[in-house]
Amino acid sequence: MPMTDLSKARESHFTVDAAIVTAASLRPYFEQCGYEGSRLATDYTFDSETAPLVGFFGRPWDARSACVAAVDSKGDTHASAATCYTLGTPTVFVCRGDGFDCWTISGDGPAQNKPIAAQEIRGFFQTHADDLSPETIYAAKTRRPVAAQRQLWFVDVGLMPAVERRMGQALHRLVEGAIQDLSAELGGQLRSRKALTDLYKTVFWLLAAKLLNEKDVENFKRIDLKNVDEVFDRVGRHYADTATLPPGGKKWRAAIDAVAANIASWGNLGNISPEALGYLYEQALVDKKPKGAGAKKIPKGRDIRKELGIHRTPPVLVDHMLAQLWTLIEQIPPADRRVFEPACGHGAFLVAALRWLREYSGVPEGIDRHRYLRDRLYGVEVDSFTRELCKLSLTLADVPHRNSWRIDQDDMFAPSVLKNAAAQCTVLLANPPYEPFRVTDKNRYQKAGEPVTAITKAVEMLKRTLPHLPPGGVFGVVMPQGMLHDKESTEIRKLLLTDFQLSEITLFADNLFEESDHEVAVLMGRRRKPTASSTLMYRRVRERGMAAFKERLAFSSERKVPQASFATDLPATLLLPDLPEVWDYLGDMLGLGISAKVQQGFQFRSKKELEGRQVESKTKKPGWIPAILRADDGYSICELPKRVWIDYAEDTLRPRGGGAKPGTAQVILNYARVAREPWRLKAVVDEKGHAVSSRFLVFRPKPGGPTLRVLWAILNSPVANAYAHCFLGKRETLVKEWRAFPLPAISLARARGIAGAATEYLAAAQKAQDAFMKPMDKKPLRQALLAMDAEVLRSYDLPPRLERQLLDLFEGVERKGVGCEFKGYYQSSLDAFVPLHELISDEYARSTMEEFRQQRPLDSSSPVLAALRSASEAFAEE
């Protein structure tokens, strides 16, 4: 039924009134909003709570599909609403006899309350019928793009990530407690790796039985969770694995019986979503060594996370990717939609794809739809335990049907595994391991007949899948950012730019994952030759913006770019920097390498080559020279880092790592970033030309180039820091990239201005240093730093709008090593494009409304002056 017709139908049905408003009395209103049949639950149990009325988007009933709930007040409506937090409904109606309180639930709990009197109830539901519909709320909860999309006032998009994380944490605590209890009882019996595996598998199977029972899955509806034999029999048949379990025989049985009884007593887990299992997968079921009696005799557990390259894909990212890809997937006929996830882990992409395929399958609910989904989802996972978890996740996402999912236990790099699967699928979704291949791995694949040709597993996965994806096939992958520009991935980038239409590239800072610090990029598109009009979205999420992305899908920056803007000739880079207009404007400037010699510092020979020979000392030794080795001592831009004495001899230095020879005046710059945010450089003038290690770069002016002080000011400027931040990410500041750094043609007068401002700043810094431990106003020091930055910026001559873009990058970011508090250039109230040198000038200060208010007497006969005076006072109050 069209939405307009649906609205009319709902309006005509809003005729229900109740003398006393209870949760049960709202049922007719729920039904008229679209919650009927399998979309409406009464007396729904979750955790240790029961909600009289819950409306769902559809089966399965869990935190993902829950949309609205009604409960009866227990005195405090806020507390009553809080009991529904893990239910996952964005809205809870807490009924209080004479009406209800409409509570919105945020990621932190009940947030806003809208009291509705009994006589207002009919009008409330009549007005908000479309907004309260299961389709509308589910789309808002899962951030699906819909026509005329709007943010509903009662839906907090940060709710689901917070709820699923809390459920995962609670499940983690319960499971880890069960593991510890069992290991404490067994103690010294856990002396082999097999015994440890059996321990984890035992707890997992007991958990799986409880989940499947409370999800009403066939063959588990009536099961005695305390009967270990029955549990293992049914779970074993569910996974087609009945060998040797329950483990341990009579010696383990009493301990397993106790844990089974404990797990059976846990609160109701029927509301758990597969995403909560993903948290459990990453946190509790890998890497842990049990504690308790006999723990010292237990062998060290496998580092499964490291072995398999586990980094759970955050549900918010999965939701975003599927929502963006669906416009491409829906162009594939439903019968031809086949999804493949290699290295599928707990099945994050498969579960998300299942939901979308189910909703748009056109197949009625029942066994036929289950078979449709089963035949269109395929995964490969090398670890048997993880494979079980993936199949459980899919089962929970498609209850009440039994496990029949096609998740093969296989090494995806075995001959033809990826090639064949890619050729048969039409949708490729992956977040593969990022680790490099070990030598033993390479040898094994060489002997198997299909040698690897890439350095890392992620790139090898792309090389074995993308070339075999059929025409029109859609892909979405999460890859290390290096793939956008490194030599290893050149062949893949060339293929993507010539044979694929890219729809999105999004770069993420290294705080996206819970348990790893990879900087990653999401690439999405389809196999179709690009045209001259092909465009894609290019987005970034910086470190400070990650919370906003996870809470409300906000990006730090985004823009639409033509695919043709990426050159297809080698190296075919896919990396675009932030502030593109700034760098385009500066693109005609000569590189710094024309005016200065840029080198990296020296490297000692390896410990093996040095054979234990001492090469570093804190005290002076005959024939040794002073050197600067480390950039981690909190030095400022006005002083050299700590120095030590080294044996700077030919036989102590690497032949190709001797670095810049000491004895020439230079500016030294940290090689690795000093902070994670945009202020990441600390340049220091070194008049004596110390030997420096490879943790630094050295810059030595060439004849006709800038002086040391001018070069120092430029390398500490917002331009240089923005360059490092936009082009290098978390990578080190490489020599070749600094040689390409845009350097303006600096006139003699401009050079004097920069040098003079730098001298004044250094004098102010020295004065502040001399006043150490004494009260001192740091404002002059900050003003001197602003003046130095302003002089450098004048030499670049950026248009005011672009200069403001550049400086806004540093808003709220601490600038380290400058001797004063510095967290931005502009007041938040100023939205004009004012160049920095004008902003800090006396003329600008005299032109402000405050100055006008103080200097001009009020002429009561002039209405214009009176109005200006009034405006100035209002401005000053703000």
C-alpha positions, 0 to 999 in steps of 0.5 A: 500500500502506498504511504499516502494510502497507509496514512489515510487508513491509519487515520480512519482507525484511530478511534480507541479510547481507554478509561485507564491507560495501561500498556495493554490498552495501547495495543489497538494504537500499536496495531494501527501503526503497523504492529500486527501479527508477527510484528507485535509481542505481548509479555515479551521477556528479555534479560530479567524483565518483561514488557507487556507490549513490544512492536518489532519490525519483524522476525527475529525479535531482538534488539535490532528489530525492536521499535516501540514498547509499552510498560506500566509505571512502577512509580518513577517513569524514568526508572521504568523506561530505564528497565527497557534499555537493552530491549533496544526500542528507541521509544518507550511509553510508560503508562501511568493511568491518566496517560503515558510518558513518551520516553526517548532512549538514547545511548546513555539511557532515557533522555527526553520525556513527553507527557501525553494525557489520556485525552491526547493519546488518540491525537498523538498516535494519529499525528505520529502514525507514519513516524512510529511505523516499523518501517520508519523506525527500523530505517532510522535505527539502522541508518538506512537511506530512505526517501525524504530521510529525516532524523526522527525526534524520538530515535537516537541513532547512537542507541544501537551501538551502545545497546549491542556493546552493553549486551556484548559486555554483559555476555562477555562477563558471563561467559568469561566467568563460566570459563574461569569457574570451569577452569578452576574446577578442572585445574591441573587437568587442563595440561594440553592445548586440546584440553583448553580447546575443549574447555572453550567449546564446552562453554560455547555449546552450553551458551549456544543451547541457551540462545537457541532455546530462548530464540525458539529455534527448531529442536531447541524449544523444549530442552533441559539446559541442565541436562549436559548429554541432551545439550551436547547431543542437540548442539552436536547435531545442529553443527553436524559435530558429535565427536568426543563431546561432552569432553573429559569423561567422568573427571570433567562431568561434575564441573560441566554439570555445575557450569551448565546449571549456572548458564541455565540460570542466566537471565533471558537471552532471547533479545541478544542480537548477532552483533552482540556475539561479535563483541564476544567473539573478539573479547572473550573467546580468543587469547585468554588463558584460564585462571584458578587452581592449577593455572600454572600447569595450563599451557599458554593459550594460542594467540588466535587474534594474532594468528587469524588477524582478527579485528571485528568489523564494527556494526556501525560500519557494516550497517553503513556499507550495506546501506550504501551498497544496496542501491547497486545490489538492488539492480541485481535480480533477486534470484541472482543475488549471491553474497560471499564473505571470505575470512568471514569470522563471526559473519558480520557482513553475512548477517547484515546481508541476510537482513537486506536480502530477506526484506527485499526477497519477495519471498513470504516468511517461512521455509522457502525464504530460509532456503532462499537465504541459505542458497545466497549466503556463503562464507569461508573461515579457517578456524573451526571454532569461529566457523561455529560462531558464524553459523550461530550468528546466522541462525539467530538472525533467521530464527526459528529455522535450523542451522543449514548455512554454507560456511566452509572450513577452509583456508581461503588461500588454498588453490582456487578457493577465492577464485571459484567463490568470487566467480560464483558470487555477485556481491563480495563483502570482506574485512580480511586479515591485514597481516603479512604472510610468514615465510612458512605460509609462502612455502606451503602455498608454493607447494600447494600449487598456487603461490602468493604474489602479495606481501599481505593477506589483504592484498592477496585476497583482492588479487584472487577475487576482484579479477574474477567478479562477474560483470555487474558484481558489487564489492565492499571491502575494508582494507589497510590504508596502504592499499591506496598508495603502496607498491604492493597494491599497484596492480589492484588499483589499476584494475579498480580504476579501469574495470570498476565504477567506484562508489565510495572510498572512506578513510578511517583513523586508527581508533575504528577497531576495539582491539587493533590500531590499523588505519583502514579504508573502505572501498565500494563499487561494482564491476562496470567500466567507468565513464567520463561522468562516473563519480564517487564519494570520498570521505574521512573519519579522523580520530577526533571524529570517530565517536561522531561517526559511531554515534550518528554516522558523521564524517570529518570530511566528505566530497564527491569527486570524478573517478577520472580525477585518479590517474590510471597510469602508474602508480595509480594512487587512490589517496586524496589529501584533506583540504584539497582546495588548499593543496591545489592552490599551492600546487604550482609552488616549487618543492622544498627539495629545490631550496634545501637538502633533506636527509634522514639521520644515521642508523647503527648496524644491527646488534648482531653485527655490533656483537655487543659493542657499546656505541652509546653513552650518557657521558663523554668518551674519547673520540666519541661525538655528541648526538641526538637519538630520540624524539620522545623527551618532551622537548620544545621547538626552542631547544634541542632534544637530549643529547648523548655521546656515540661512537660515530665510526664507519664500522658502527654505522650501516653502510647505506644508513649513515645519514646526514654528516654532522658539522653543518648547521641544520633544522632537525624535524621529528621523523615520527609524529609527536601527536596523533592530531594535526599538530604533529611536528616539532622542528628545532634549529641546530646551529652546530649540526649534531649527528642525529639518528634516523628518528629525525630528518635534517633540513639544510638550506641550499645557496639562495634558499631560506635561512635556518630561522625562516626554514624553522618557522615554516616547518613549525607552521600550520602549513607544514603541520597540515601537510604532514597530517593530510598527506601522511596519516600515521606514517612517518614523514618521509624524505621524498614527501618533504622534498615535495612540500610546497615552498613559496618564493619568499621575497627579501622583505617577507623573509625579514618579516618571518625572521623577525617574528621568529626572533621575537617568539624565541625571545618571549619563549626564553623570557618564559623559561627564565621565569620558570616557577614564577607567575607570568602572563603567557599571553605575550608568548602566544601573541608572538607565536601567532605573529610568526604563524601569520608571517609564514601564512602571508608568504603563502598568500592563500585566499582568506577562505582557504586560509580559514579552512587550513587553520580550522583544522587545528581548532581545539587541538593542543599544540605541544612544545610551544611554551603556552596553551594553544588550541586554535586561532579563531573564536567560535563566534567568528565565521568571517574569512579574516586572514590571520595577520589581519585578525591579530593586528591593532587595526582589526582590534580597533574595528571591533564592536567593543571598540566602537562601543567604548569610543563613540558617545551615544548621540540620543538624537541619532537613531542609527548610532543608538541602534549600533550602540545597542547592537554592540552591547548585545554583541559584547554580551554574547 
